[in-house]
Amino acid sequence: MSGTQKNSHVRDISPERIQKNPENPRLFFRSDELDSLLVSIKRYGIQVPINVYEDKGEFFLIDGERRWRCARKLNLKKIPALVQDKPSELDNLLLMFNIHSLREQWDYLTIANKLPRVITLHAEQHGREPNEIELSELTGLTRGQVRRCRLLLDLPEKYRDLLLQELELPKHRQKLSEDFFIEMEKSLKTVAKRVPSVMAHPDNVRDVLIKKYRAGVINTIVDFRQLSKIATAVAGLGVTEKKAKDALKAIFSSNNSVGISTVFEEQFGFIYGKRWLETHIDSLLNYLDDFEEPAEGEDVGEVKKRLRELRDKINEIVGD
Protein backbone atom coordinates (compact mmCIF):
# COMPACT_ATOMS: atom_id res chain seq x y z
CA MET A 1 0.00 0.00 0.00
CA SER A 2 1.17 3.52 -0.71
CA GLY A 3 1.86 6.09 2.02
CA THR A 4 -1.63 7.54 2.26
CA GLN A 5 -0.87 9.20 5.62
CA LYS A 6 2.11 11.21 4.35
CA ASN A 7 0.26 14.55 4.46
CA SER A 8 -2.21 13.73 7.24
CA HIS A 9 -3.37 16.33 9.76
CA VAL A 10 -6.11 16.59 12.41
CA ARG A 11 -9.07 18.91 11.91
CA ASP A 12 -12.43 19.48 13.58
CA ILE A 13 -15.07 18.76 10.94
CA SER A 14 -18.86 18.80 10.99
CA PRO A 15 -20.23 15.24 10.79
CA GLU A 16 -22.63 16.53 8.13
CA ARG A 17 -19.68 17.18 5.79
CA ILE A 18 -18.47 13.59 6.08
CA GLN A 19 -19.80 10.82 3.86
CA LYS A 20 -19.68 7.05 4.12
CA ASN A 21 -16.84 5.39 2.32
CA PRO A 22 -18.18 3.95 -0.96
CA GLU A 23 -15.79 0.99 -0.64
CA ASN A 24 -16.42 0.14 3.02
CA PRO A 25 -16.91 -3.65 3.16
CA ARG A 26 -18.86 -3.49 6.41
CA LEU A 27 -22.59 -4.06 5.94
CA PHE A 28 -24.08 -4.02 9.42
CA PHE A 29 -23.99 -1.64 12.37
CA ARG A 30 -26.31 -3.27 14.89
CA SER A 31 -27.98 -1.05 17.46
CA ASP A 32 -26.71 -3.11 20.40
CA GLU A 33 -23.12 -2.54 19.20
CA LEU A 34 -23.64 1.24 19.05
CA ASP A 35 -25.46 1.79 22.36
CA SER A 36 -22.46 1.61 24.71
CA LEU A 37 -20.35 3.75 22.38
CA LEU A 38 -23.15 6.32 22.21
CA VAL A 39 -23.21 6.58 26.02
CA SER A 40 -19.42 6.96 26.16
CA ILE A 41 -19.33 9.71 23.50
CA LYS A 42 -22.21 11.54 25.15
CA ARG A 43 -20.27 11.59 28.42
CA TYR A 44 -16.67 12.04 27.29
CA GLY A 45 -16.83 13.09 23.65
CA ILE A 46 -14.80 11.47 20.84
CA GLN A 47 -11.36 10.75 22.28
CA VAL A 48 -9.82 9.14 19.18
CA PRO A 49 -10.10 11.04 15.86
CA ILE A 50 -11.84 9.32 12.98
CA ASN A 51 -9.89 8.85 9.74
CA VAL A 52 -11.07 10.51 6.52
CA TYR A 53 -9.71 11.46 3.13
CA GLU A 54 -10.54 14.62 1.23
CA ASP A 55 -11.65 14.59 -2.39
CA LYS A 56 -12.74 17.78 -4.15
CA GLY A 57 -13.76 19.45 -0.92
CA GLU A 58 -15.71 16.42 0.35
CA PHE A 59 -14.64 14.13 3.19
CA PHE A 60 -15.02 10.34 3.08
CA LEU A 61 -14.61 7.91 5.96
CA ILE A 62 -11.71 5.50 6.12
CA ASP A 63 -12.08 4.46 9.76
CA GLY A 64 -14.51 5.43 12.51
CA GLU A 65 -17.97 4.94 11.04
CA ARG A 66 -19.47 3.96 14.39
CA ARG A 67 -18.08 7.11 16.03
CA TRP A 68 -19.39 9.17 13.10
CA ARG A 69 -22.85 7.58 13.32
CA CYS A 70 -23.00 8.28 17.07
CA ALA A 71 -21.87 11.89 16.53
CA ARG A 72 -24.67 12.45 14.05
CA LYS A 73 -27.20 10.86 16.38
CA LEU A 74 -26.03 13.17 19.19
CA ASN A 75 -26.10 16.21 16.84
CA LEU A 76 -22.46 17.05 17.54
CA LYS A 77 -21.35 20.13 15.63
CA LYS A 78 -17.69 19.15 15.21
CA ILE A 79 -15.66 15.96 15.61
CA PRO A 80 -11.87 15.42 15.40
CA ALA A 81 -10.75 13.83 12.15
CA LEU A 82 -7.36 12.79 10.82
CA VAL A 83 -7.47 14.01 7.21
CA GLN A 84 -5.36 12.03 4.74
CA ASP A 85 -4.62 12.23 1.06
CA LYS A 86 -7.08 10.40 -1.13
CA PRO A 87 -5.90 6.78 -1.48
CA SER A 88 -6.17 4.68 -4.59
CA GLU A 89 -9.22 2.42 -4.72
CA LEU A 90 -7.11 -0.62 -3.86
CA ASP A 91 -5.31 1.16 -1.01
CA ASN A 92 -8.66 2.39 0.27
CA LEU A 93 -9.99 -1.18 0.52
CA LEU A 94 -6.79 -2.60 2.00
CA LEU A 95 -6.57 0.15 4.63
CA MET A 96 -9.98 -0.76 5.96
CA PHE A 97 -9.32 -4.49 5.83
CA ASN A 98 -6.15 -4.09 7.87
CA ILE A 99 -7.64 -1.60 10.34
CA HIS A 100 -10.51 -3.92 11.16
CA SER A 101 -8.46 -7.13 11.18
CA LEU A 102 -6.50 -5.67 14.11
CA ARG A 103 -9.47 -4.31 16.04
CA GLU A 104 -12.64 -6.29 15.39
CA GLN A 105 -13.93 -9.13 13.24
CA TRP A 106 -16.32 -8.21 10.47
CA ASP A 107 -19.01 -10.64 9.41
CA TYR A 108 -17.44 -13.09 6.96
CA LEU A 109 -20.03 -12.23 4.32
CA THR A 110 -18.92 -8.60 4.56
CA ILE A 111 -15.36 -9.64 3.78
CA ALA A 112 -16.39 -12.12 1.10
CA ASN A 113 -18.38 -9.52 -0.83
CA LYS A 114 -15.31 -7.27 -1.17
CA LEU A 115 -12.58 -9.87 -1.77
CA PRO A 116 -13.36 -10.18 -5.52
CA ARG A 117 -12.88 -6.40 -5.85
CA VAL A 118 -9.52 -6.60 -4.07
CA ILE A 119 -8.47 -9.42 -6.41
CA THR A 120 -9.61 -7.52 -9.51
CA LEU A 121 -7.88 -4.26 -8.52
CA HIS A 122 -4.67 -6.12 -7.65
CA ALA A 123 -4.77 -7.88 -11.04
CA GLU A 124 -5.25 -4.54 -12.84
CA GLN A 125 -2.30 -3.03 -10.97
CA HIS A 126 0.10 -5.99 -11.06
CA GLY A 127 -1.02 -7.94 -14.12
CA ARG A 128 -2.11 -11.04 -12.22
CA GLU A 129 -4.41 -12.13 -9.42
CA PRO A 130 -2.89 -12.52 -5.94
CA ASN A 131 -2.46 -16.05 -4.67
CA GLU A 132 -3.86 -17.09 -1.31
CA ILE A 133 -0.70 -16.17 0.61
CA GLU A 134 -0.52 -12.72 -1.02
CA LEU A 135 -4.22 -12.11 -0.43
CA SER A 136 -3.72 -12.97 3.23
CA GLU A 137 -0.80 -10.56 3.53
CA LEU A 138 -2.63 -7.77 1.69
CA THR A 139 -5.83 -7.91 3.73
CA GLY A 140 -4.52 -8.96 7.14
CA LEU A 141 -6.75 -12.04 7.03
CA THR A 142 -5.46 -15.51 7.81
CA ARG A 143 -5.44 -18.03 4.98
CA GLY A 144 -8.16 -19.93 6.83
CA GLN A 145 -10.33 -16.80 6.86
CA VAL A 146 -9.77 -16.33 3.13
CA ARG A 147 -10.94 -19.92 2.49
CA ARG A 148 -14.02 -19.44 4.66
CA CYS A 149 -14.92 -16.30 2.72
CA ARG A 150 -14.60 -18.15 -0.57
CA LEU A 151 -17.00 -20.83 0.66
CA LEU A 152 -19.59 -18.09 1.24
CA LEU A 153 -18.86 -16.55 -2.16
CA ASP A 154 -19.55 -19.90 -3.81
CA LEU A 155 -23.00 -20.13 -2.22
CA PRO A 156 -25.91 -19.75 -4.67
CA GLU A 157 -27.43 -16.28 -4.47
CA LYS A 158 -30.62 -17.34 -2.66
CA TYR A 159 -28.58 -18.70 0.25
CA ARG A 160 -26.40 -15.58 0.41
CA ASP A 161 -29.64 -13.57 0.58
CA LEU A 162 -30.91 -15.84 3.34
CA LEU A 163 -27.70 -15.35 5.28
CA LEU A 164 -27.91 -11.60 4.72
CA GLN A 165 -31.36 -11.57 6.34
CA GLU A 166 -29.97 -13.46 9.33
CA LEU A 167 -26.99 -11.12 9.73
CA GLU A 168 -29.29 -8.11 9.93
CA LEU A 169 -30.68 -9.56 13.18
CA PRO A 170 -29.02 -9.11 16.59
CA LYS A 171 -26.47 -11.85 17.21
CA HIS A 172 -28.59 -13.65 19.84
CA ARG A 173 -31.48 -14.00 17.37
CA GLN A 174 -29.46 -15.41 14.50
CA LYS A 175 -30.17 -19.09 13.81
CA LEU A 176 -28.45 -19.69 10.47
CA SER A 177 -25.02 -18.24 11.17
CA GLU A 178 -22.11 -17.85 8.79
CA ASP A 179 -20.46 -20.78 10.55
CA PHE A 180 -23.52 -22.89 9.74
CA PHE A 181 -23.19 -22.25 6.01
CA ILE A 182 -19.40 -22.63 6.08
CA GLU A 183 -19.56 -26.02 7.84
CA MET A 184 -22.40 -27.18 5.59
CA GLU A 185 -20.58 -26.18 2.40
CA LYS A 186 -17.30 -27.80 3.49
CA SER A 187 -19.09 -31.08 4.13
CA LEU A 188 -21.10 -30.95 0.89
CA LYS A 189 -17.93 -30.37 -1.13
CA THR A 190 -16.51 -33.56 0.39
CA VAL A 191 -19.72 -35.46 -0.33
CA ALA A 192 -19.80 -34.20 -3.93
CA LYS A 193 -16.22 -35.39 -4.43
CA ARG A 194 -16.58 -38.82 -2.79
CA VAL A 195 -20.20 -39.77 -3.49
CA PRO A 196 -21.28 -37.46 -6.35
CA SER A 197 -24.46 -39.37 -7.20
CA VAL A 198 -26.24 -38.09 -4.07
CA MET A 199 -25.50 -34.47 -5.01
CA ALA A 200 -27.39 -34.35 -8.32
CA HIS A 201 -29.62 -31.59 -6.90
CA PRO A 202 -27.45 -29.71 -4.39
CA ASP A 203 -30.00 -26.98 -3.62
CA ASN A 204 -32.54 -29.62 -2.63
CA VAL A 205 -29.94 -31.07 -0.26
CA ARG A 206 -29.22 -27.62 1.21
CA ASP A 207 -32.93 -26.95 1.70
CA VAL A 208 -33.40 -30.23 3.59
CA LEU A 209 -30.36 -29.64 5.82
CA ILE A 210 -31.51 -26.10 6.64
CA LYS A 211 -34.99 -27.34 7.49
CA LYS A 212 -33.62 -30.10 9.72
CA TYR A 213 -31.28 -27.69 11.48
CA ARG A 214 -34.11 -25.25 12.16
CA ALA A 215 -36.19 -28.14 13.52
CA GLY A 216 -33.37 -29.36 15.79
CA VAL A 217 -33.01 -32.68 13.94
CA ILE A 218 -29.46 -31.63 13.17
CA ASN A 219 -28.26 -30.69 16.63
CA THR A 220 -25.18 -28.58 15.98
CA ILE A 221 -23.12 -27.39 13.03
CA VAL A 222 -20.38 -29.79 14.16
CA ASP A 223 -22.65 -32.62 12.94
CA PHE A 224 -21.69 -31.66 9.38
CA ARG A 225 -18.20 -33.04 10.04
CA GLN A 226 -19.80 -36.45 10.52
CA LEU A 227 -21.36 -36.00 7.09
CA SER A 228 -17.84 -35.66 5.66
CA LYS A 229 -16.74 -38.77 7.57
CA ILE A 230 -19.56 -40.82 6.05
CA ALA A 231 -18.42 -39.78 2.56
CA THR A 232 -14.70 -40.36 3.17
CA ALA A 233 -15.32 -43.80 4.72
CA VAL A 234 -15.74 -45.16 1.17
CA ALA A 235 -12.07 -44.69 0.32
CA GLY A 236 -10.37 -44.68 3.70
CA LEU A 237 -12.18 -47.39 5.67
CA GLY A 238 -13.32 -49.85 3.04
CA VAL A 239 -17.01 -48.97 3.33
CA THR A 240 -18.96 -49.81 0.17
CA GLU A 241 -20.21 -46.88 -1.88
CA LYS A 242 -23.73 -48.28 -1.60
CA LYS A 243 -23.61 -48.17 2.21
CA ALA A 244 -22.42 -44.56 2.22
CA LYS A 245 -24.90 -43.59 -0.50
CA ASP A 246 -27.86 -45.12 1.36
CA ALA A 247 -26.84 -43.36 4.57
CA LEU A 248 -26.47 -40.00 2.85
CA LYS A 249 -29.75 -40.38 0.98
CA ALA A 250 -31.50 -41.04 4.29
CA ILE A 251 -30.01 -37.88 5.78
CA PHE A 252 -30.90 -35.86 2.67
CA SER A 253 -34.47 -37.16 2.64
CA SER A 254 -37.39 -35.06 3.86
CA ASN A 255 -37.95 -37.53 6.72
CA ASN A 256 -37.62 -35.16 9.67
CA SER A 257 -36.71 -37.91 12.11
CA VAL A 258 -33.38 -38.73 10.42
CA GLY A 259 -30.47 -36.56 11.53
CA ILE A 260 -26.77 -36.73 10.77
CA SER A 261 -25.56 -37.86 14.20
CA THR A 262 -28.17 -40.64 14.43
CA VAL A 263 -27.14 -42.20 11.11
CA PHE A 264 -23.44 -41.75 11.84
CA GLU A 265 -23.52 -43.34 15.28
CA GLU A 266 -25.71 -46.27 14.17
CA GLN A 267 -23.86 -47.13 10.96
CA PHE A 268 -20.37 -45.63 11.15
CA GLY A 269 -19.59 -45.03 14.82
CA PHE A 270 -18.10 -48.51 15.33
CA ILE A 271 -16.05 -48.28 12.12
CA TYR A 272 -14.44 -45.00 13.13
CA GLY A 273 -14.08 -46.16 16.75
CA LYS A 274 -12.26 -49.27 15.53
CA ARG A 275 -9.85 -47.20 13.45
CA TRP A 276 -9.19 -44.86 16.38
CA LEU A 277 -8.48 -47.85 18.63
CA GLU A 278 -6.15 -49.49 16.12
CA THR A 279 -4.16 -46.26 15.71
CA HIS A 280 -3.79 -45.77 19.44
CA ILE A 281 -2.90 -49.42 20.07
CA ASP A 282 -0.08 -49.08 17.53
CA SER A 283 1.15 -45.96 19.28
CA LEU A 284 0.99 -47.61 22.69
CA LEU A 285 2.84 -50.73 21.49
CA ASN A 286 5.59 -48.60 19.94
CA TYR A 287 5.91 -46.64 23.17
CA LEU A 288 6.04 -49.78 25.32
CA ASP A 289 8.73 -51.26 23.06
CA ASP A 290 10.89 -48.24 23.84
CA PHE A 291 9.94 -48.01 27.50
CA GLU A 292 13.10 -47.94 29.61
CA GLU A 293 13.58 -49.50 33.02
CA PRO A 294 12.98 -46.85 35.69
CA ALA A 295 15.91 -45.48 37.58
CA GLU A 296 16.44 -46.77 41.10
CA GLY A 297 13.99 -45.17 43.49
CA GLU A 298 11.74 -43.82 40.73
CA ASP A 299 8.05 -44.42 41.48
CA VAL A 300 6.19 -46.12 38.60
CA GLY A 301 3.48 -47.61 40.76
CA GLU A 302 0.70 -45.58 39.15
CA VAL A 303 1.87 -46.59 35.65
CA LYS A 304 1.86 -50.27 36.59
CA LYS A 305 -1.58 -49.90 38.15
CA ARG A 306 -2.99 -48.41 34.93
CA LEU A 307 -1.29 -51.06 32.81
CA ARG A 308 -2.88 -53.81 34.95
CA GLU A 309 -6.26 -52.12 34.46
CA LEU A 310 -5.59 -52.08 30.72
CA ARG A 311 -4.59 -55.77 30.76
CA ASP A 312 -7.77 -56.70 32.62
CA LYS A 313 -9.91 -54.75 30.17
CA ILE A 314 -8.16 -56.43 27.20
CA ASN A 315 -8.69 -59.86 28.75
CA GLU A 316 -12.34 -58.99 29.28
CA ILE A 317 -12.71 -58.25 25.57
CA VAL A 318 -10.50 -60.90 23.92
CA GLY A 319 -10.17 -63.54 26.66
CA ASP A 320 -7.06 -64.79 28.49
C-alpha positions in Angstrom: 0.0 0.0 0.0 1.2 3.5 -0.7 1.9 6.1 2.0 -1.6 7.5 2.3 -0.9 9.2 5.6 2.1 11.2 4.4 0.3 14.6 4.5 -2.2 13.7 7.2 -3.4 16.3 9.8 -6.1 16.6 12.4 -9.1 18.9 11.9 -12.4 19.5 13.6 -15.1 18.8 10.9 -18.9 18.8 11.0 -20.2 15.2 10.8 -22.6 16.5 8.1 -19.7 17.2 5.8 -18.5 13.6 6.1 -19.8 10.8 3.9 -19.7 7.0 4.1 -16.8 5.4 2.3 -18.2 3.9 -1.0 -15.8 1.0 -0.6 -16.4 0.1 3.0 -16.9 -3.6 3.2 -18.9 -3.5 6.4 -22.6 -4.1 5.9 -24.1 -4.0 9.4 -24.0 -1.6 12.4 -26.3 -3.3 14.9 -28.0 -1.1 17.5 -26.7 -3.1 20.4 -23.1 -2.5 19.2 -23.6 1.2 19.1 -25.5 1.8 22.4 -22.5 1.6 24.7 -20.4 3.7 22.4 -23.2 6.3 22.2 -23.2 6.6 26.0 -19.4 7.0 26.2 -19.3 9.7 23.5 -22.2 11.5 25.2 -20.3 11.6 28.4 -16.7 12.0 27.3 -16.8 13.1 23.7 -14.8 11.5 20.8 -11.4 10.7 22.3 -9.8 9.1 19.2 -10.1 11.0 15.9 -11.8 9.3 13.0 -9.9 8.9 9.7 -11.1 10.5 6.5 -9.7 11.5 3.1 -10.5 14.6 1.2 -11.6 14.6 -2.4 -12.7 17.8 -4.2 -13.8 19.4 -0.9 -15.7 16.4 0.3 -14.6 14.1 3.2 -15.0 10.3 3.1 -14.6 7.9 6.0 -11.7 5.5 6.1 -12.1 4.5 9.8 -14.5 5.4 12.5 -18.0 4.9 11.0 -19.5 4.0 14.4 -18.1 7.1 16.0 -19.4 9.2 13.1 -22.8 7.6 13.3 -23.0 8.3 17.1 -21.9 11.9 16.5 -24.7 12.4 14.1 -27.2 10.9 16.4 -26.0 13.2 19.2 -26.1 16.2 16.8 -22.5 17.1 17.5 -21.3 20.1 15.6 -17.7 19.1 15.2 -15.7 16.0 15.6 -11.9 15.4 15.4 -10.7 13.8 12.2 -7.4 12.8 10.8 -7.5 14.0 7.2 -5.4 12.0 4.7 -4.6 12.2 1.1 -7.1 10.4 -1.1 -5.9 6.8 -1.5 -6.2 4.7 -4.6 -9.2 2.4 -4.7 -7.1 -0.6 -3.9 -5.3 1.2 -1.0 -8.7 2.4 0.3 -10.0 -1.2 0.5 -6.8 -2.6 2.0 -6.6 0.1 4.6 -10.0 -0.8 6.0 -9.3 -4.5 5.8 -6.2 -4.1 7.9 -7.6 -1.6 10.3 -10.5 -3.9 11.2 -8.5 -7.1 11.2 -6.5 -5.7 14.1 -9.5 -4.3 16.0 -12.6 -6.3 15.4 -13.9 -9.1 13.2 -16.3 -8.2 10.5 -19.0 -10.6 9.4 -17.4 -13.1 7.0 -20.0 -12.2 4.3 -18.9 -8.6 4.6 -15.4 -9.6 3.8 -16.4 -12.1 1.1 -18.4 -9.5 -0.8 -15.3 -7.3 -1.2 -12.6 -9.9 -1.8 -13.4 -10.2 -5.5 -12.9 -6.4 -5.8 -9.5 -6.6 -4.1 -8.5 -9.4 -6.4 -9.6 -7.5 -9.5 -7.9 -4.3 -8.5 -4.7 -6.1 -7.7 -4.8 -7.9 -11.0 -5.2 -4.5 -12.8 -2.3 -3.0 -11.0 0.1 -6.0 -11.1 -1.0 -7.9 -14.1 -2.1 -11.0 -12.2 -4.4 -12.1 -9.4 -2.9 -12.5 -5.9 -2.5 -16.1 -4.7 -3.9 -17.1 -1.3 -0.7 -16.2 0.6 -0.5 -12.7 -1.0 -4.2 -12.1 -0.4 -3.7 -13.0 3.2 -0.8 -10.6 3.5 -2.6 -7.8 1.7 -5.8 -7.9 3.7 -4.5 -9.0 7.1 -6.7 -12.0 7.0 -5.5 -15.5 7.8 -5.4 -18.0 5.0 -8.2 -19.9 6.8 -10.3 -16.8 6.9 -9.8 -16.3 3.1 -10.9 -19.9 2.5 -14.0 -19.4 4.7 -14.9 -16.3 2.7 -14.6 -18.1 -0.6 -17.0 -20.8 0.7 -19.6 -18.1 1.2 -18.9 -16.5 -2.2 -19.5 -19.9 -3.8 -23.0 -20.1 -2.2 -25.9 -19.8 -4.7 -27.4 -16.3 -4.5 -30.6 -17.3 -2.7 -28.6 -18.7 0.2 -26.4 -15.6 0.4 -29.6 -13.6 0.6 -30.9 -15.8 3.3 -27.7 -15.3 5.3 -27.9 -11.6 4.7 -31.4 -11.6 6.3 -30.0 -13.5 9.3 -27.0 -11.1 9.7 -29.3 -8.1 9.9 -30.7 -9.6 13.2 -29.0 -9.1 16.6 -26.5 -11.9 17.2 -28.6 -13.6 19.8 -31.5 -14.0 17.4 -29.5 -15.4 14.5 -30.2 -19.1 13.8 -28.4 -19.7 10.5 -25.0 -18.2 11.2 -22.1 -17.8 8.8 -20.5 -20.8 10.6 -23.5 -22.9 9.7 -23.2 -22.2 6.0 -19.4 -22.6 6.1 -19.6 -26.0 7.8 -22.4 -27.2 5.6 -20.6 -26.2 2.4 -17.3 -27.8 3.5 -19.1 -31.1 4.1 -21.1 -30.9 0.9 -17.9 -30.4 -1.1 -16.5 -33.6 0.4 -19.7 -35.5 -0.3 -19.8 -34.2 -3.9 -16.2 -35.4 -4.4 -16.6 -38.8 -2.8 -20.2 -39.8 -3.5 -21.3 -37.5 -6.3 -24.5 -39.4 -7.2 -26.2 -38.1 -4.1 -25.5 -34.5 -5.0 -27.4 -34.4 -8.3 -29.6 -31.6 -6.9 -27.5 -29.7 -4.4 -30.0 -27.0 -3.6 -32.5 -29.6 -2.6 -29.9 -31.1 -0.3 -29.2 -27.6 1.2 -32.9 -26.9 1.7 -33.4 -30.2 3.6 -30.4 -29.6 5.8 -31.5 -26.1 6.6 -35.0 -27.3 7.5 -33.6 -30.1 9.7 -31.3 -27.7 11.5 -34.1 -25.3 12.2 -36.2 -28.1 13.5 -33.4 -29.4 15.8 -33.0 -32.7 13.9 -29.5 -31.6 13.2 -28.3 -30.7 16.6 -25.2 -28.6 16.0 -23.1 -27.4 13.0 -20.4 -29.8 14.2 -22.6 -32.6 12.9 -21.7 -31.7 9.4 -18.2 -33.0 10.0 -19.8 -36.5 10.5 -21.4 -36.0 7.1 -17.8 -35.7 5.7 -16.7 -38.8 7.6 -19.6 -40.8 6.0 -18.4 -39.8 2.6 -14.7 -40.4 3.2 -15.3 -43.8 4.7 -15.7 -45.2 1.2 -12.1 -44.7 0.3 -10.4 -44.7 3.7 -12.2 -47.4 5.7 -13.3 -49.9 3.0 -17.0 -49.0 3.3 -19.0 -49.8 0.2 -20.2 -46.9 -1.9 -23.7 -48.3 -1.6 -23.6 -48.2 2.2 -22.4 -44.6 2.2 -24.9 -43.6 -0.5 -27.9 -45.1 1.4 -26.8 -43.4 4.6 -26.5 -40.0 2.9 -29.7 -40.4 1.0 -31.5 -41.0 4.3 -30.0 -37.9 5.8 -30.9 -35.9 2.7 -34.5 -37.2 2.6 -37.4 -35.1 3.9 -38.0 -37.5 6.7 -37.6 -35.2 9.7 -36.7 -37.9 12.1 -33.4 -38.7 10.4 -30.5 -36.6 11.5 -26.8 -36.7 10.8 -25.6 -37.9 14.2 -28.2 -40.6 14.4 -27.1 -42.2 11.1 -23.4 -41.7 11.8 -23.5 -43.3 15.3 -25.7 -46.3 14.2 -23.9 -47.1 11.0 -20.4 -45.6 11.1 -19.6 -45.0 14.8 -18.1 -48.5 15.3 -16.1 -48.3 12.1 -14.4 -45.0 13.1 -14.1 -46.2 16.7 -12.3 -49.3 15.5 -9.9 -47.2 13.4 -9.2 -44.9 16.4 -8.5 -47.8 18.6 -6.1 -49.5 16.1 -4.2 -46.3 15.7 -3.8 -45.8 19.4 -2.9 -49.4 20.1 -0.1 -49.1 17.5 1.2 -46.0 19.3 1.0 -47.6 22.7 2.8 -50.7 21.5 5.6 -48.6 19.9 5.9 -46.6 23.2 6.0 -49.8 25.3 8.7 -51.3 23.1 10.9 -48.2 23.8 9.9 -48.0 27.5 13.1 -47.9 29.6 13.6 -49.5 33.0 13.0 -46.9 35.7 15.9 -45.5 37.6 16.4 -46.8 41.1 14.0 -45.2 43.5 11.7 -43.8 40.7 8.0 -44.4 41.5 6.2 -46.1 38.6 3.5 -47.6 40.8 0.7 -45.6 39.2 1.9 -46.6 35.7 1.9 -50.3 36.6 -1.6 -49.9 38.2 -3.0 -48.4 34.9 -1.3 -51.1 32.8 -2.9 -53.8 34.9 -6.3 -52.1 34.5 -5.6 -52.1 30.7 -4.6 -55.8 30.8 -7.8 -56.7 32.6 -9.9 -54.7 30.2 -8.2 -56.4 27.2 -8.7 -59.9 28.8 -12.3 -59.0 29.3 -12.7 -58.3 25.6 -10.5 -60.9 23.9 -10.2 -63.5 26.7 -7.1 -64.8 28.5 
